[in-house]
Amino acid sequence: MNTPKISIMIPTYNRSAMLVEAIESCLAQDYANLEVVISDNASPDDTPNMVQHYLKDARVRYFRQSPGIPLTDNWRKLVYEYAQGDYGQLLCDDDLLTDTQYLSKVAALITETDVHAVFSRFLYKDDGTGKQRMRDILMPRVITPAMWMKTLGTWRSGNWIFPDMPTVYHLAQARSLKVYFPGVPGLDFELILRFMLAGSTGYLAETYCTARGHQGNASKTVDTAEAFLEAAKMFQRFYEQGVADGLPERELQGAKRRLMVLFLRIFALRAWLGAQGNGPRALSAFYSRVRELDTLVARLVFLDVHTLGKMLLFNHSQTYERVGRWINRRDYPTPSESNDIGGTS
């Protein structure tokens, strides 16, 4: 039986120590038909010298960019120019594959079911605090677009159903879907959304990857709410893709709005409060900006108990957490449960 070639694509910048761990986690896989492709965005540290050791392995290829190209261009080069596999996974240089059989299980699911993307459960670990949370959405092994539309943006068994999972995807289809365009925060979320609507997808309900949280994560370094507000338009594109594919508009609209509320209150609101504060004028301005995207979403965001807590108790995080545990336990699970959106780098 032919096995698909899988490209693990690692974009990197100035994280040579973490990159070593990421590369070694890939090379430890028991799956033979594998390549590891590294695209270095002109790191000023010792990344070029460190990588030389791994180039002795024929499975590893390394490309170094000229200084100054955007992060998103680096990601695109991996998908559109460098990867030679049938399927690919973009693995950030601060993340790890933690099960040596991961790619073997992905390949088995692909060959058995003919899905074009496979998502999986993962562990999110904060290197600063040591806190961990598991992201398991408890979906079946094969998921149809109709099932995604009904569940996206809902709370299910201790997790929000949000497109932030490790993903192995068909590379030719990814190129035809024009993944990683446009280059806004959350473009990795949009890739997953496009595959969710483009056909049946697979899900592995075991822990295969670890996403590491730290101050250098992309979602933490983006400090402008305008960038996140622009990124929220991905959910409108998700809706338009589904309509073009003939999927039910009412269910698409519901999924779009649920996802937008989650994304805006977790990412955009945090950045807005950090820059503007929580005075009446600042909150009124945020409402106006969200209303430009979707009037109903603006109302839903501002009527959300969790959002109100963030607004009223901004800069009082301990009080906010205590109040949050009382009024909305879903956003503050016990340590044995999963927390809010896990997030990717």
Secondary structure, 3 states (H helix, E strand, C coil): CCCCCEEEEEEECCCHHHHHHHHHHHHCCCCCCEEEEEEECCCCCCHHHHHHHHHHCCCEEEEECCCCCCHHHHHHHHHHHHCCCCEEEECCCCEEECCCCHHHHHHHHHHHHCCCEEEEEEEEEECCCCCEEEECCCCCCEECHHHHHHHCCCEECCEECCCCCCEEEEHHHHHHCCCCCCCCCCHHHHHHHHHHHHCCEEEEEEEEEEEEECCCCHHHHCCCHHHHHHHCCHHHHHHHHHHHCCCCHHHHHHHHHHHHHHHHHHHHHHHHHHHHCCCHHHHHHHHHHHHHHCHHHHHHHHHCHHHHHHHHCCCCHHHHHHHHHHHCHHHCCCCCCCCCCCCCC
